[in-house]
């Protein structure tokens, strides 16, 4: 019930619903392509690299495996969105997008969020080391890592506020 595409499907007649799943999946893949493109724009300004990254992620085996499972494709849109917000956090210190994108992914599919968390921390650590390679201190890495973990847990807590009443 927490998927935005499921809520859109409630607007349709019951007999039309089975024909719209393919179109919803195409829209989800298009959204995944767009969010991947904008995330890769944070990493490099080369348009060729952005297009290649978007095509590789959108048509990867992992995404295409879940193409038949409509409820799982919704969460793939938020992976590059979270990574884009990690870049905004590391470069500009913006936390709102990071917390809300983690919360929305947790609301839509908490299982995929927990699967994504180890990758998120490894990605953030590598990007932190790349961006701050001129002045690295273990104390600063540890302090900034704890701060990042607190913001991630805030996003998880925000999703928990919605999910706990659903569980009961």
C-alpha positions in Angstrom: 0.0 0.0 0.0 3.0 2.3 0.3 4.0 2.2 -3.4 3.2 5.3 -5.4 2.5 3.2 -8.5 0.0 1.0 -6.6 -1.8 4.2 -5.5 -1.9 5.2 -9.2 -3.4 1.8 -10.1 -6.3 2.4 -7.7 -7.5 5.1 -10.0 -8.1 2.6 -12.8 -11.0 0.3 -13.5 -10.5 -3.3 -12.4 -10.7 -4.7 -16.0 -8.1 -2.3 -17.3 -5.6 -3.0 -14.5 -3.9 -6.0 -16.0 -3.1 -4.1 -19.2 -1.5 -1.2 -17.3 1.3 -3.2 -15.5 3.5 -3.1 -18.6 3.1 0.6 -19.0 3.8 1.2 -15.3 6.9 -0.9 -15.6 8.0 1.2 -18.6 7.4 4.4 -16.6 9.4 2.9 -13.7 12.3 2.1 -16.0 12.2 5.6 -17.5 12.3 7.1 -13.9 15.2 4.8 -13.1 17.0 6.0 -16.2 16.4 9.6 -15.3 17.5 9.3 -11.7 20.6 7.4 -12.7 21.4 10.1 -15.3 21.2 12.8 -12.7 23.2 10.8 -10.2 26.0 10.3 -12.7 25.9 14.0 -13.5 27.1 14.5 -9.9 30.1 12.3 -10.6 31.1 13.4 -14.1 30.0 16.0 -16.6 30.7 13.8 -19.7 27.4 13.2 -21.3 28.6 9.9 -22.9 29.5 8.6 -19.5 26.1 9.7 -18.1 24.3 7.9 -20.9 26.3 4.7 -20.5 25.8 4.6 -16.8 22.0 5.2 -17.2 21.7 2.4 -19.8 23.9 0.0 -17.8 21.9 0.4 -14.6 18.5 0.6 -16.2 19.0 -2.6 -18.3 21.1 -4.5 -15.8 20.3 -8.1 -15.1 19.3 -7.2 -11.5 16.7 -4.8 -12.7 15.4 -7.0 -15.5 15.2 -9.9 -13.2 12.6 -8.0 -11.1 10.7 -6.7 -14.1 8.0 -9.3 -13.6 7.6 -8.2 -9.9 6.0 -4.8 -10.1 6.3 -4.0 -6.4 10.1 -4.4 -6.5 10.8 -2.1 -9.4 9.5 0.9 -7.4 12.5 0.7 -5.1 15.1 0.7 -7.9 14.2 4.3 -8.7 15.4 5.4 -5.2 18.8 3.8 -5.4 20.4 6.4 -7.7 18.3 9.1 -5.9 19.9 8.1 -2.6 23.3 8.1 -4.1 22.7 11.5 -5.7 21.7 12.8 -2.2 24.8 11.3 -0.7 26.8 13.3 -3.2 24.9 16.4 -2.2 25.6 15.6 1.5 29.3 15.1 0.9 29.8 18.1 -1.3 27.4 20.6 0.1 26.3 19.2 3.5 22.7 18.9 2.5 20.9 16.4 4.7 17.2 16.8 4.0 17.3 15.0 0.6 19.4 12.1 2.0 17.0 11.5 5.0 13.8 11.8 2.9 15.1 9.5 0.1 16.1 6.9 2.6 12.8 7.2 4.4 10.8 6.9 1.1 12.7 3.8 0.1 12.1 2.4 3.5 8.4 3.1 3.2 8.1 1.6 -0.3 10.3 -1.5 0.3 12.1 -1.8 3.6 13.7 -5.1 2.6 15.5 -3.6 -0.4 16.5 -0.7 1.8 18.3 -3.0 4.3 19.9 -4.8 1.4 21.1 -1.5 0.1 22.6 -0.2 3.4 26.0 -2.1 3.2 26.6 -0.8 -0.3 25.5 2.7 0.8 28.1 2.8 3.6 30.9 1.4 1.4 30.0 3.9 -1.4 29.9 6.8 1.0 33.3 5.9 2.5 34.9 5.6 -0.8 33.5 8.9 -2.1 34.4 10.6 1.2 38.0 9.4 0.8 38.1 10.6 -2.8 36.7 14.0 -2.0 38.9 14.6 1.1 42.1 12.9 0.1 44.2 16.1 0.6 43.5 16.2 4.4 42.6 12.9 5.8 42.7 12.1 9.5 41.3 9.0 11.1 39.6 11.1 13.8 37.7 13.2 11.1 36.7 10.1 9.2 35.3 8.5 12.3 33.5 11.6 13.4 32.0 12.2 9.9 31.1 8.6 9.6 29.2 8.7 12.9 27.4 11.8 11.7 26.5 10.2 8.4 25.2 7.1 10.3 23.0 9.3 12.5 21.4 10.9 9.4 20.8 7.5 7.9 19.2 6.3 11.1 17.1 9.4 11.1 15.8 8.4 7.6 15.2 4.8 8.8 13.3 6.2 11.8 11.2 8.4 9.6 10.2 5.3 7.6 9.6 3.4 10.8 7.0 6.0 11.9 4.9 4.9 8.8 5.7 1.2 8.9 5.1 0.4 12.6 1.4 1.3 12.4 1.1 -0.8 9.3 2.7 -3.8 11.0 0.3 -3.7 13.8 
